Amino acid sequence: MGSRALLLRCANRLVSGNQQCQYLSSSAALSKNLADVDKALQIHEPSRKNLNDVLVSKTAAEYEKELHGLITVESEVNAVGITSGVPDEHIKTRTVLIYKPAKNAMQSGTNNINFWQISFDTRERWENPLMGWCSSGDPLQATRVNFQTAEQAIEHCKHMGWKYVVQKENKSDPKPRSYGTNFSWDKRTRVTTK
């Protein structure tokens, strides 16, 4: 360290033109090429390596990198059902019905039926001996999911990996009400006898 400090001090004096170190400037390399002096004075430290990189072999490091990397599933569709944790019997063997539900008998308006719904096929059921109710071991039997369009429902079934059947939409053609026209606001409905 002492020799390095001495060299730095002398190099600085040479640059500033000090007379005390003129005797050192007799060497042509030191006086002419100050860039070489700066380069010689630079400290070349080796790059630091991680201890884990040194101790672990390359194959073990590659294996560890693959473990912590992303998993790619090669399939035509990016099936979420494969990675969701649902058992295969509920993904591969289920058929989904996509339909537009009918209007409830207790409602008169049609505002609450403008959506598409999916429901699963029914599985084995049995009668509960205690209450007489129908029981099932199927976790998806009462699942109903609503969608705004049939295309959204189809896309959801493709992502989950389910087979699906689309039921045609039932369109109702309202017939003109002859009795209701008697009370129409835009027509003259009463005929005078005069």
Contact map, one row per residue, 1 for C-alpha under 8 A:
11111000000000000000000000000000000000000000000000000000000000000000000000000000000000000000000000000000000000000000000000000000000000000000000000000000000000000000000000000000000000000000000000
11111100000000000000000000000000000000000000000000000000000000000000000000000000000000000000000000000000000000000000000000000000000000000000000000000000000000000000000000000000000000000000000000
11111110000000000000000000000000000000000000000000000000000000000000000000000000000000000000000000000000000000000000000000000000000000000000000000000000000000000000000000000000000000000000000000
11111111000000000000000000000000000000001000000000000000000000000000000000000000000000000000000000000000000000000000000000000000000000000000000000000000000000000000000000000000000000000000000000
11111111100000000000000000000000000000000000000000000000000000000000000000000000000000000000000000000000000000000000000000000000000000000000000000000000000000000000000000000000000000000000000000
01111111110000000000000000000000000000000000000000000000000000000000000000000000000000000000000000000000000000000000000000000000000000000000000000000000000000000000000000000000000000000000000000
00111111111000000000000000000000000000000000000000000000000000000000000000000000000000000000000000000000000000000000000000000000000000000000000000000000000000000000000000000000000000000000000000
00011111111100000000000000000000000000001000000000000000000000000000000000000000000000000000000000000000000000000000000000000000000000000000000000000000000000000000000000000000000000000000000000
00001111111110000000000000000000000000000000000000000000000000000000000000000000000000000000000000000000000000000000000000000000000000000000000000000000000000000000000000000000000000000000000000
00000111111111000000100000000000000000000000000000000000000000000000000000000000000000000000000000000000000000000000000000000000000000000000000000000000000000000000000000000000000000000000000000
00000011111111100000000000000000000010000000000000000000000000000000000000000000000000000000000000000000000000000000000000000000000000000000000000000000000000000000000000000000000000000000000000
00000001111111110000000000000000000000000000000000000000000000000000000000000000000000000000000000000000000000000000000000000000000000000000000000000000000000000000000000000000000000000000000000
00000000111111111101100000000000000000000000000000000000000000000000000000000000000000000000000000000000000000000000000000000000000000000000000000000000000000000000000000000000000000000000000000
00000000011111111100110010000010000000000000000000000000000000000000000000000000000000000000000000000000000000000000000000000000000000000000000000000000000000000000000000000000000000000000000000
00000000001111111100000000000000000000000000000000000000000000000000000000000000000000000000000000000000000000000000000000000000000000000000000000000000000000000000000000000000000000000000000000
00000000000111111100000000000000000000000000000000000000000000000000000000000000000000000000000000000000000000000000000000000000000000000000000000000000000000000000000000000000000000000000000000
00000000000011111110000000000000000000000000000000000000000000000000000000000000000000000000000000000000000000000000000000000000000000000000000000000000000000000000000000000000000000000000000000
00000000000011111111110000000000000000000000000000000000000000000000000000000000000000000000000000000000000000000000000000000000000000000000000000000000000000000000000000000000000000000000000000
00000000000000001111110000000000000000000000000000000000000000000000000000000000000000000000000000000000000000000000000000000000000000000000000000000000000000000000000000000000000000000000000000
00000000000010000111111000000000000000000000000000000000000000000000000000000000000000000000000000000000000000000000000000000000000000000000000000000000000000000000000000000000000000000000000000
00000000010011000111111110000000000000000000000000000000000000000000000000000000000000000000000000000000000000000000000000000000000000000000000000000000000000000000000000000000000000000000000000
00000000000001000111111111000000000000000000000000000000000000000000000000000000000000000000000000000000000000000000000000000000000000000000000000000000000000000000000000000000000000000000000000
00000000000000000001111111000000000000000000000000000000000000000000000000000000000000000000000000000000000000000000000000000000000000000000000000000000000000000000000000000000000000000000000000
00000000000000000000111111100100000000000000000000000000000000000000000000000000000000000000000000000000000000000000000000000000000000000000000000000000000000000000000000000000000000000000000000
00000000000001000000111111110110000000000000000000000000000000000000000000000000000000000000000000000000000000000000000000000000000000000000000000000000000000000000000000000000000000000000000000
00000000000000000000011111110110000000000000000000000000000000000000000000000000000000000000000000000000000000000000000000000000000000000000000000000000000000000000000000000000000000000000000000
00000000000000000000000111111110000000000000000000000000000000000000000000000000000000000000000000000000000000000000000000000000000000000000000000000000000000000000000000000000000000000000000000
00000000000000000000000011111111100000000000000000000000000000000000000000000000000000000000000000000000000000000000000000000000000000000000000000000000000000000000000000000000000000000000000000
00000000000000000000000000111111100100000000000000000000000000000000000000000000000000000000000000000000000000000000000000000000000000000000000000000000000000000000000000000000000000000000000000
00000000000000000000000111111111110110000000000000000000000000000000000000000000000000000000000000000000000000000000000000000000000000000000000000000000000000000000000000000000000000000000000000
00000000000001000000000011111111110000000000000000000000000000000000000000000000000000000000000000000000000000000000000000000000000000000000000000000000000000000000000000000000000000000000000000
00000000000000000000000000011111110000000000000000000000000000000000000000000000000000000000000000000000000000000000000000000000000000000000000000000000000000000000000000000000000000000000000000
00000000000000000000000000011111111110000000000000000000000000000000000000000000000000000000000000000000000000000000000000000000000000000000000000000000000000000000000000000000000000000000000000
00000000000000000000000000000111111111000000000000000000000000000000000000000000000000000000000000000000000000000000000000000000000000000000000000000000000000000000000000000000000000000000000000
00000000000000000000000000000000111111100000000000000000000000000000000000000000000000000000000000000000000000000000000000000000000000000000000000000000000000000000000000000000000000000000000000
00000000000000000000000000001100111111110000000000000000000000000000000000000000000000000000000000000000000000000000000000000000000000000000000000000000000000000000000000000000000000000000000000
00000000001000000000000000000100111111111000000000000000000000000000000000000000000000000000000000000000000000000000000000000000000000000000000000000000000000000000000000000000000000000000000000
00000000000000000000000000000000011111111100000000000000000000000000000000000000000000000000000000000000000000000000000000000000000000000000000000000000000000000000000000000000000000000000000000
00000000000000000000000000000000001111111100000000000000000000000000000000000000000000000000000000000000000000000000000000000000000000000000000000000000000000000000000000000000000000000000000000
00000000000000000000000000000000000111111100000000000000000000000000000000000000000000000000000000000000000000000000000000000000000000000000000000000000000000000000000000000000000000000000000000
00010001000000000000000000000000000011111110000000000000000000000000000000000000000000000000000000000000000000000000000000000000000000000000000000000000000000000000000000000000000000000000000000
00000000000000000000000000000000000001111111000000000000000000000000000000000000000000000000000000000000000000000000000000000000000000000000000000000000000000000000000000000000000000000000000000
00000000000000000000000000000000000000001111100000000000000000000000000000000000000000000000000000000000000000000000000000000000000000000000000000000000000000000000000000000000000000000000000000
00000000000000000000000000000000000000000111110000000000000000000000000000000000000000000000000000000000000000000000000000000000000000000000000000000000000000000000000000000000000000000000000000
00000000000000000000000000000000000000000011111000000000000000000000000000000000000000000000000000000000000000000000000000000000000000000000000000000000000000000000000000000000000000000000000000
00000000000000000000000000000000000000000001111100000000000000000000000000000000000000000000000000000000000000000000000000000000000000000000000000000000000000000000000000000000000000000000000000
00000000000000000000000000000000000000000000111110000000000000000000000000000000000000000000000000000000000000000000000000000000000000000000000000000000000000000000000000000000000000000000000000
00000000000000000000000000000000000000000000011111000000000000000000000000000000000000000000000000000000000000000000000000000000000000000000000000000000000000000000000000000000000000000000000000
00000000000000000000000000000000000000000000001111101100000000000000000000000000000000000000000000000000000000000000000000000000000000000000000000000000000000000000000000000000000000000000000000
00000000000000000000000000000000000000000000000111111100000000000000000000000000000000000000000000000000000000000000000000000000000000000000000000000000000000000000000000000000000000000000000000
00000000000000000000000000000000000000000000000011111110000000000000000000000000000000000000000000000000000000000000000000000000000000000000000000000000000000000000000000000000000000000000000000
00000000000000000000000000000000000000000000000001111111000000000000000000000000000000000000000000000000000000000000000000000000000000000000000000000000000000000000000000000000000000000000000000
00000000000000000000000000000000000000000000000011111111100010000000000000000000000000000000000000000000000000000000000000000000000000000000000000000000000000000000000000000000000000000000000000
00000000000000000000000000000000000000000000000011111111100000000000000000000000000000000000000000000000000000000000000000000000000000000000000000000000000000000000000000000000000000000000000000
00000000000000000000000000000000000000000000000000111111100000000000000000000000000000000000000000000000000000000000000000000000000000000000000000000000000000000000000000000000000000000000000000
00000000000000000000000000000000000000000000000000011111110110000000000000000000000000000000000000000000000000000000000000000000000000000000000000000000000000000000000000000000000000000000000000
00000000000000000000000000000000000000000000000000001111111110000000000000000000000000000000000000000000000000000000000000000000000000000000000000000000000000000000000000000000000000000000000000
00000000000000000000000000000000000000000000000000000001111111000000000000000000000000000000000000000000000000000000000000000000000000000000000000000000000000000000000000000000000000000000000000
00000000000000000000000000000000000000000000000000000000111111100000000000000000000000000000000000000000000000000000000000000000000000000000000000000000000000000000000000000000000000000000000000
00000000000000000000000000000000000000000000000000000001111111110000000000000000000000000000000000000000000000000000000000000000000000000000000000000000000000000000000000000000000000000000000000
00000000000000000000000000000000000000000000000000001001111111111000000000000000000000000000000000000000000000000000000000000000000000000000000000000000000000000000000000000000000000000000000000
00000000000000000000000000000000000000000000000000000000011111111100000000000000000000000000000000000000000000000000000000000000000000000000000000000000000000000000000000000000000000000000000000
00000000000000000000000000000000000000000000000000000000001111111110000000000000000000000000000000000000000000000000000000000000000000000000000000000000000000000000000000000000000000000000000000
00000000000000000000000000000000000000000000000000000000000111111111000000000000000000000000000000000000000000000000000000000000000000000000000000000000000000000000000000000000000000000000000000
00000000000000000000000000000000000000000000000000000000000011111111100000000000000000000000000000000000000000000000000000000000000000000000000000000000000000000000000000000000000000000000000000
00000000000000000000000000000000000000000000000000000000000001111111110000000000000000000000000000000000000000000000000000000000000000000000000000000000000000000000000000000000000000000000000000
00000000000000000000000000000000000000000000000000000000000000111111100000000000000000000000000000000000000000000000000000000000000000000000000000000000000000000000000000000000000000000000000000
00000000000000000000000000000000000000000000000000000000000000011111110000000000000000000000000000000000000000000000000000000000000000000000000000000000000000000000000000000000000000000000000000
00000000000000000000000000000000000000000000000000000000000000001111111000000000000000000000000000000000000000000000000000000000000000000000000000000000000000000000000000000000000000000000000000
00000000000000000000000000000000000000000000000000000000000000000101111100000000000000000000000000000000000000000000000000000000000000000000000000000000000000000000000000000000000000000000000000
00000000000000000000000000000000000000000000000000000000000000000000111110000000000000000000000000000000000000000000000000000000000000000000000000000000000000000000000000000000000000000000000000
00000000000000000000000000000000000000000000000000000000000000000000011111000000000000000000000000000000000000000000000000000000000000000000000000000000000000000000000000000000000000000000000000
00000000000000000000000000000000000000000000000000000000000000000000001111100100000000000000000000000000000000000000000000000000000000000000000000000000000000000000000000000000000000000000000000
00000000000000000000000000000000000000000000000000000000000000000000000111110000000000000000000000000000000000000000000000000000000000000000000000000000000000000000000000000000000000000000000000
00000000000000000000000000000000000000000000000000000000000000000000000011111110000000000000000000000000000000000000000000000000000000000000000000000000000000000000000000000000000000000000000000
00000000000000000000000000000000000000000000000000000000000000000000000001111100000000000000000000000000000000000000000000000000000000000000000000000000000000000000000000000000000000000000000000
00000000000000000000000000000000000000000000000000000000000000000000000000111110000000000000000000000000000000000000000000000000000000000000000000000000000001100000000000000000000000000000000000
00000000000000000000000000000000000000000000000000000000000000000000000010111111000000000000000000000000000000000000000000000000000000000000000000000000000000100000000000000000000000000000000000
00000000000000000000000000000000000000000000000000000000000000000000000000101111111000000000000000000000000000000000000000000000000000000000000000000000000001111000000000000000000000000000000000
00000000000000000000000000000000000000000000000000000000000000000000000000000111111100000000000000000000000000000000000000000000000000000000000000000000000000111000000000000000000000000000000000
00000000000000000000000000000000000000000000000000000000000000000000000000000011111111000010000000000000000000000000000000000000000000000000000000000000000000111000000000000000000000000000000000
00000000000000000000000000000000000000000000000000000000000000000000000000000011111111010000000000000000000000000000000000000000000000000000000000000000000000011000000000000000000000000000000000
00000000000000000000000000000000000000000000000000000000000000000000000000000011111111000000000000000000000000000000000000000000000000000000000000000000000000000000000000000000000000000000000000
00000000000000000000000000000000000000000000000000000000000000000000000000000001111111000000000000000000000000000000000000000000000000000000000000000000000000000000000000000000000000000000000000
00000000000000000000000000000000000000000000000000000000000000000000000000000000111111100000000000000000000000000000000000000000000000000000000000000000000000000000000000000000000000000000000000
00000000000000000000000000000000000000000000000000000000000000000000000000000000111111110110000000000000000000000000000000000000000000000000000000000000000000000000000000000000000000000000000000
00000000000000000000000000000000000000000000000000000000000000000000000000000000000011111110000000000000000000000000000000000000000000000000000000000000000000000000000000000000000000000000000000
00000000000000000000000000000000000000000000000000000000000000000000000000000000010001111111100000000000000000000000000000000000000000000000000000000000000000000000000000000000000000000000000000
00000000000000000000000000000000000000000000000000000000000000000000000000000000000000111111110000000000000000000000000000000000000000000000000000000000000000000000000000000000000000000000000000
00000000000000000000000000000000000000000000000000000000000000000000000000000000000001111111110000000000000000000000000000000000000000000000000000000000000000000000000000000000000000000000000000
00000000000000000000000000000000000000000000000000000000000000000000000000000000100001111111110000000000000000000000000000000000000000000000000000000000000000011100000000000000000000000000000000
00000000000000000000000000000000000000000000000000000000000000000000000000000000000000011111110000000000000000000000000000000000000000000000000000000000000000001110000000000000000000000000000000
00000000000000000000000000000000000000000000000000000000000000000000000000000000000000011111111000000000000000000000000000000000000000000000000000000000000000000100000000000000000000000000000000
00000000000000000000000000000000000000000000000000000000000000000000000000000000000000001111111100000000000000000000000110000000000000000000000000000000000000000110000000000000000000000000000000
00000000000000000000000000000000000000000000000000000000000000000000000000000000000000000000111110000000000000000000000110000000000000000000000000000000000000000111100000000000000000000000000000
00000000000000000000000000000000000000000000000000000000000000000000000000000000000000000000011111000000000000000000011110000000000000000000000000000000000010000111100000000000000000000000000000
00000000000000000000000000000000000000000000000000000000000000000000000000000000000000000000001111100000000000000000011110000000000000000000000000000000000000000001111000000000000000000000000000
00000000000000000000000000000000000000000000000000000000000000000000000000000000000000000000000111110000000000000001111000000000000000000000000000000100110000000001111000000000000000000000000000
00000000000000000000000000000000000000000000000000000000000000000000000000000000000000000000000011111000000000000001110000000000000000000000000000000100000000000000011110000000000000000000000000
00000000000000000000000000000000000000000000000000000000000000000000000000000000000000000000000001111100000000001111100000000000000000000000000000000000000000000000001011000000000000000000000000
00000000000000000000000000000000000000000000000000000000000000000000000000000000000000000000000000111110000000001011100000000000000000000000000000000000000000000000000000000000000000000000000000
00000000000000000000000000000000000000000000000000000000000000000000000000000000000000000000000000011111000000001000000000000000000000000000000000000000000000000000000000000000000000000000000000
00000000000000000000000000000000000000000000000000000000000000000000000000000000000000000000000000001111101001011000000000000000000000000000000000000000000000000000000000000000000000000000000000
00000000000000000000000000000000000000000000000000000000000000000000000000000000000000000000000000000111111000000000000000000000000000000000000000000000000000000000000000000000000000000000000000
00000000000000000000000000000000000000000000000000000000000000000000000000000000000000000000000000000011111100000000000000000000000000000000000000000000000000000000000000000000000000000000000000
00000000000000000000000000000000000000000000000000000000000000000000000000000000000000000000000000000001111100000000000000000000000000000000000000000000000000000000000000000000000000000000000000
00000000000000000000000000000000000000000000000000000000000000000000000000000000000000000000000000000011111111000000000000000000000000000000000000000000000000000000000000000000000000000000000000
00000000000000000000000000000000000000000000000000000000000000000000000000000000000000000000000000000000111111000000000000000000000000000000000000000000000000000000000000000000000000000000000000
00000000000000000000000000000000000000000000000000000000000000000000000000000000000000000000000000000000001111110000000000000000000000000000000000000000000000000000000000000000000000000000000000
00000000000000000000000000000000000000000000000000000000000000000000000000000000000000000000000000000010001111111100000000000000000000000000000000000000000000000000000000000000000000000000000000
00000000000000000000000000000000000000000000000000000000000000000000000000000000000000000000000000000000000011111100000000000000000000000000000000000000000000000000000000000000000000000000000000
00000000000000000000000000000000000000000000000000000000000000000000000000000000000000000000000000000010000011111110000000000000000000000000000000000000000000000000000000000000000000000000000000
00000000000000000000000000000000000000000000000000000000000000000000000000000000000000000000000000011110000001111110000000000000000000000000000000000000000000000000000000000000000000000000000000
00000000000000000000000000000000000000000000000000000000000000000000000000000000000000000000000000010000000001111111000000000000000000000000000000010000000000000000000000000000000000000000000000
00000000000000000000000000000000000000000000000000000000000000000000000000000000000000000000000000011000000000011111100000000000000000000000000001111000000000000000000000000000000000000000000000
00000000000000000000000000000000000000000000000000000000000000000000000000000000000000000000000001111000000000000111110000000000000000000000000001111100100000000000000000000000000000000000000000
00000000000000000000000000000000000000000000000000000000000000000000000000000000000000000000000001111000000000000011111000000000000000000000000111100000100000000000000000000000000000000000000000
00000000000000000000000000000000000000000000000000000000000000000000000000000000000000000000000111100000000000000001111100000000000000000000000111000000100000000000000000000000000000000000000000
00000000000000000000000000000000000000000000000000000000000000000000000000000000000000000000000111000000000000000000111110000000000000000000111110000000000000000000000000000000000000000000000000
00000000000000000000000000000000000000000000000000000000000000000000000000000000000000000000011110000000000000000000011111000000000000000001111000000000000000000000000000000000000000000000000000
00000000000000000000000000000000000000000000000000000000000000000000000000000000000000000000011110000000000000000000001111100000000000000000100000000000000000000000000000000000000000000000000000
00000000000000000000000000000000000000000000000000000000000000000000000000000000000000000000000000000000000000000000000111110000000000000000100000000000000000000000000000000000000000000000000000
00000000000000000000000000000000000000000000000000000000000000000000000000000000000000000000000000000000000000000000000011111000000000010100100000000000000000000000000000000000000000000000000000
00000000000000000000000000000000000000000000000000000000000000000000000000000000000000000000000000000000000000000000000001111100000000011100000000000000000000000000000000000000000000000000000000
00000000000000000000000000000000000000000000000000000000000000000000000000000000000000000000000000000000000000000000000000111110000001111000000000000000000000000000000000000000000000000000000000
00000000000000000000000000000000000000000000000000000000000000000000000000000000000000000000000000000000000000000000000000011111000001110000000000000000000000000000000000000000000000000000000000
00000000000000000000000000000000000000000000000000000000000000000000000000000000000000000000000000000000000000000000000000001111100111100000000000000000000000000000000000000000000000000000000000
00000000000000000000000000000000000000000000000000000000000000000000000000000000000000000000000000000000000000000000000000000111111111100000000000000000000000000000000000000000000000000000000000
00000000000000000000000000000000000000000000000000000000000000000000000000000000000000000000000000000000000000000000000000000011111110000000000000000000000000000000000000000000000000000000000000
00000000000000000000000000000000000000000000000000000000000000000000000000000000000000000000000000000000000000000000000000000001111100000000000000000000000000000000000000000000000000000000000000
00000000000000000000000000000000000000000000000000000000000000000000000000000000000000000000000000000000000000000000000000000001111110000000000000000000000000000000000000000000000000000000000000
00000000000000000000000000000000000000000000000000000000000000000000000000000000000000000000000000000000000000000000000000000011111111000000000000000000000000000000000000000000000000000000000000
00000000000000000000000000000000000000000000000000000000000000000000000000000000000000000000000000000000000000000000000000000011101111100000000000000000000000000000000000000000000000000000000000
00000000000000000000000000000000000000000000000000000000000000000000000000000000000000000000000000000000000000000000000000001111000111110000000000000000000000000000000000000000000000000000000000
00000000000000000000000000000000000000000000000000000000000000000000000000000000000000000000000000000000000000000000000000001111000011111000000000000000000000000000000000000000000000000000000000
00000000000000000000000000000000000000000000000000000000000000000000000000000000000000000000000000000000000000000000000000111100000001111100000000000000000000000000000000000000000000000000000000
00000000000000000000000000000000000000000000000000000000000000000000000000000000000000000000000000000000000000000000000000011000000000111110000000000000000000000000000000000000000000000000000000
00000000000000000000000000000000000000000000000000000000000000000000000000000000000000000000000000000000000000000000000000110000000000011111100000000000000000000000000000000000000000000000000000
00000000000000000000000000000000000000000000000000000000000000000000000000000000000000000000000000000000000000000000000000000000000000001111110000000000000000000000000000000000000000000000000000
00000000000000000000000000000000000000000000000000000000000000000000000000000000000000000000000000000000000000000000000100000000000000000111111000000000000000000000000000000000000000000000000000
00000000000000000000000000000000000000000000000000000000000000000000000000000000000000000000000000000000000000000000001111100000000000000111111000000000000000000000000000000000000000000000000000
00000000000000000000000000000000000000000000000000000000000000000000000000000000000000000000000000000000000000000000001100000000000000000011111100000000000000000000000000000000000000000000000000
00000000000000000000000000000000000000000000000000000000000000000000000000000000000000000000000000000000000000000000001100000000000000000001111110000000000000000000000000000000000000000000000000
00000000000000000000000000000000000000000000000000000000000000000000000000000000000000000000000000000000000000000000111000000000000000000000011111000000000000000000000000000000000000000000000000
00000000000000000000000000000000000000000000000000000000000000000000000000000000000000000000000000000000000000000000111000000000000000000000001111100000000000000000000000000000000000000000000000
00000000000000000000000000000000000000000000000000000000000000000000000000000000000000000000000000000000000000000011110000000000000000000000000111110000000000000000000000000000000000000000000000
00000000000000000000000000000000000000000000000000000000000000000000000000000000000000000000000000000000000000000011100000000000000000000000000011111101100000000000000000000000000000000000000000
00000000000000000000000000000000000000000000000000000000000000000000000000000000000000000000000000000000000000000111000000000000000000000000000001111101000000000000000000000000000000000000000000
00000000000000000000000000000000000000000000000000000000000000000000000000000000000000000000000000000000000000000011000000000000000000000000000000111111100000000000000000000000000000000000000000
00000000000000000000000000000000000000000000000000000000000000000000000000000000000000000000000001100000000000000001000000000000000000000000000000111111110000000000010000000000000000000000000000
00000000000000000000000000000000000000000000000000000000000000000000000000000000000000000000000000000000000000000000000000000000000000000000000000001111111000000000000000000000000000000000000000
00000000000000000000000000000000000000000000000000000000000000000000000000000000000000000000000000000000000000000000000000000000000000000000000000111111111100000000000000000000000000000000000000
00000000000000000000000000000000000000000000000000000000000000000000000000000000000000000000000001000000000000000001110000000000000000000000000000101111111110000000000000000000000000000000000000
00000000000000000000000000000000000000000000000000000000000000000000000000000000000000000000000001000000000000000000000000000000000000000000000000000111111111000001000000000000000000000000000000
00000000000000000000000000000000000000000000000000000000000000000000000000000000000000000000000000000000000000000000000000000000000000000000000000000011111111100000000000000000000000000000000000
00000000000000000000000000000000000000000000000000000000000000000000000000000000000000000000000000000000000000000000000000000000000000000000000000000001111111110000000000000000000000000000000000
00000000000000000000000000000000000000000000000000000000000000000000000000000000000000000000000100000000000000000000000000000000000000000000000000000000111111111111000000000000000000000000000000
00000000000000000000000000000000000000000000000000000000000000000000000000001010000000000000000000000000000000000000000000000000000000000000000000000000011111111110000000000000000000000000000000
00000000000000000000000000000000000000000000000000000000000000000000000000001111100000000000000000000000000000000000000000000000000000000000000000000000001111111100000000000000000000000000000000
00000000000000000000000000000000000000000000000000000000000000000000000000000011110000000010000000000000000000000000000000000000000000000000000000000000000111111100000000000000000000000000000000
00000000000000000000000000000000000000000000000000000000000000000000000000000011110000000011000000000000000000000000000000000000000000000000000000000000000011111110000000000000000000000000000000
00000000000000000000000000000000000000000000000000000000000000000000000000000000000000000011111100000000000000000000000000000000000000000000000000000000000011111111000000000000000000000000000000
00000000000000000000000000000000000000000000000000000000000000000000000000000000000000000001011100000000000000000000000000000000000000000000000000000000000011001111100000000000000000000000000000
00000000000000000000000000000000000000000000000000000000000000000000000000000000000000000000001111000000000000000000000000000000000000000000000000000000010010000111110000000000000000000000000000
00000000000000000000000000000000000000000000000000000000000000000000000000000000000000000000001111000000000000000000000000000000000000000000000000000000000000000011111000000000000000000000000000
00000000000000000000000000000000000000000000000000000000000000000000000000000000000000000000000011100000000000000000000000000000000000000000000000000100000000000001111100000000000000000000000000
00000000000000000000000000000000000000000000000000000000000000000000000000000000000000000000000011110000000000000000000000000000000000000000000000000000000000000000111110000000000000000000000000
00000000000000000000000000000000000000000000000000000000000000000000000000000000000000000000000000100000000000000000000000000000000000000000000000000000000000000000011111000000000000000000000000
00000000000000000000000000000000000000000000000000000000000000000000000000000000000000000000000000110000000000000000000000000000000000000000000000000000000000000000001111100000000000000000000000
00000000000000000000000000000000000000000000000000000000000000000000000000000000000000000000000000010000000000000000000000000000000000000000000000000000000000000000000111110000000000000000000000
00000000000000000000000000000000000000000000000000000000000000000000000000000000000000000000000000000000000000000000000000000000000000000000000000000000000000000000000011111000000000000000000000
00000000000000000000000000000000000000000000000000000000000000000000000000000000000000000000000000000000000000000000000000000000000000000000000000000000000000000000000001111100000000000000000000
00000000000000000000000000000000000000000000000000000000000000000000000000000000000000000000000000000000000000000000000000000000000000000000000000000000000000000000000000111110000000000000000000
00000000000000000000000000000000000000000000000000000000000000000000000000000000000000000000000000000000000000000000000000000000000000000000000000000000000000000000000000011111000000000000000000
00000000000000000000000000000000000000000000000000000000000000000000000000000000000000000000000000000000000000000000000000000000000000000000000000000000000000000000000000001111100000000000000000
00000000000000000000000000000000000000000000000000000000000000000000000000000000000000000000000000000000000000000000000000000000000000000000000000000000000000000000000000000111110000000000000000
00000000000000000000000000000000000000000000000000000000000000000000000000000000000000000000000000000000000000000000000000000000000000000000000000000000000000000000000000000011111110000000000000
00000000000000000000000000000000000000000000000000000000000000000000000000000000000000000000000000000000000000000000000000000000000000000000000000000000000000000000000000000001111111000000000000
00000000000000000000000000000000000000000000000000000000000000000000000000000000000000000000000000000000000000000000000000000000000000000000000000000000000000000000000000000000111111100000000000
00000000000000000000000000000000000000000000000000000000000000000000000000000000000000000000000000000000000000000000000000000000000000000000000000000000000000000000000000000000111111110000000000
00000000000000000000000000000000000000000000000000000000000000000000000000000000000000000000000000000000000000000000000000000000000000000000000000000000000000000000000000000000111111110000000000
00000000000000000000000000000000000000000000000000000000000000000000000000000000000000000000000000000000000000000000000000000000000000000000000000000000000000000000000000000000011111110000100000
00000000000000000000000000000000000000000000000000000000000000000000000000000000000000000000000000000000000000000000000000000000000000000000000000000000000000000000000000000000001111111000100000
00000000000000000000000000000000000000000000000000000000000000000000000000000000000000000000000000000000000000000000000000000000000000000000000000000000000000000000000000000000000111111110100000
00000000000000000000000000000000000000000000000000000000000000000000000000000000000000000000000000000000000000000000000000000000000000000000000000000000000000000000000000000000000000111111000000
00000000000000000000000000000000000000000000000000000000000000000000000000000000000000000000000000000000000000000000000000000000000000000000000000000000000000000000000000000000000000011111000000
00000000000000000000000000000000000000000000000000000000000000000000000000000000000000000000000000000000000000000000000000000000000000000000000000000000000000000000000000000000000000011111100000
00000000000000000000000000000000000000000000000000000000000000000000000000000000000000000000000000000000000000000000000000000000000000000000000000000000000000000000000000000000000000001111111000
00000000000000000000000000000000000000000000000000000000000000000000000000000000000000000000000000000000000000000000000000000000000000000000000000000000000000000000000000000000000001110011111000
00000000000000000000000000000000000000000000000000000000000000000000000000000000000000000000000000000000000000000000000000000000000000000000000000000000000000000000000000000000000000000001111100
00000000000000000000000000000000000000000000000000000000000000000000000000000000000000000000000000000000000000000000000000000000000000000000000000000000000000000000000000000000000000000001111110
00000000000000000000000000000000000000000000000000000000000000000000000000000000000000000000000000000000000000000000000000000000000000000000000000000000000000000000000000000000000000000000011111
00000000000000000000000000000000000000000000000000000000000000000000000000000000000000000000000000000000000000000000000000000000000000000000000000000000000000000000000000000000000000000000001111
00000000000000000000000000000000000000000000000000000000000000000000000000000000000000000000000000000000000000000000000000000000000000000000000000000000000000000000000000000000000000000000000111
